[in-house]
Amino acid sequence: MNLEQLESVLAGPITRTDHTTEEIAQHIAERYEQFPYHERSVYLFPQARAFGDREHIISIHGHSSGAVPEHIYQYVLLTYCYKGTFRMSVDGTAVALAQGDCIVLDRNVPHAVEPTDDETFAVNIILHDRFFLHRMSDDIGRLDAEFPNELLNTGSPHTDYHIYRTAGDVFAKMLVDYILCEHLDPRLGSPSIIDDLTAALLNHLFRTFEGTRKTQQEMDKRSELMGEIQEYISQHYSEGNLGQMAKDLGYESSYLSTAIRKATGHTFKQLVNDARMRHAMTLLQGSDISVTDIAYAVGISNLTQFYKRFRDFAGCTPKEYRSRSER
């Protein structure tokens, strides 16, 4: 589907819902459970089954649709106002998106949607945690902004949301158009293309609207620190001790942990594991040392754990890797 065809499709019945507030309320009450939230009841929309093996769910909130009662997704939600004025209540706060604006809600943010008129519709993109792990972790890790980094963190509760006033932003509109082209006319590779386009859209929003720009001096200082960290890990990966590294480099452990996460999108343990696996691959390729001895040499005493980590990193067993290298 090209952009001209998309315009024709969006002018048709696909963007018209025509469900009343009462019909929507009854449908949701029959399908979903409510739970107490700050002295009120909120619906929980579990979406795990709907994802399947994909990392996104896309839907169109169409023209002339009734109100949607307050509900929560357990995933990140991006809503783009494609036409008209889209009105919501986000955790009790009234929000209005003009045409071209969008909002990103972190996990577990309660929100309700007001009725849409005949001139308004919006595009919803629900994003699985896998999306941020596979597509966004490296880019977000380099941003000096709290909200994007919160989206990476699934381990602690946070219910923030950000509104992006992108009305008139040609690039954002183009990305949404191409996402819809792939969604409405799916072909080979469409799910992956949609993920890439969505990652580009979020990166565009984050780098345009989020955070403060660091000075060149600050950037150079951070780059120098990451160089020290990488060098230290390359020499001490077998120990893999964050506390000792912090002591040797003269920093607090928590400071280094945060700096590594922001700069790389990975944890200290992940960087150590990668260094261990790379060294193990070198030993497998260039020596006859047994797999057991190699595991001990890189700092992993549990052989089963070593095999698992190596397969996750290299996509094959140590024996298979050595055989391929010999060939």
Summary of the structure (lengths in Angstrom):
residues: 327
radius of gyration: 24.0
end to end distance: 45.8
largest distance: 72.5
contacts: 961
relative contact order: 0.09
helix: 52%
strand: 19%
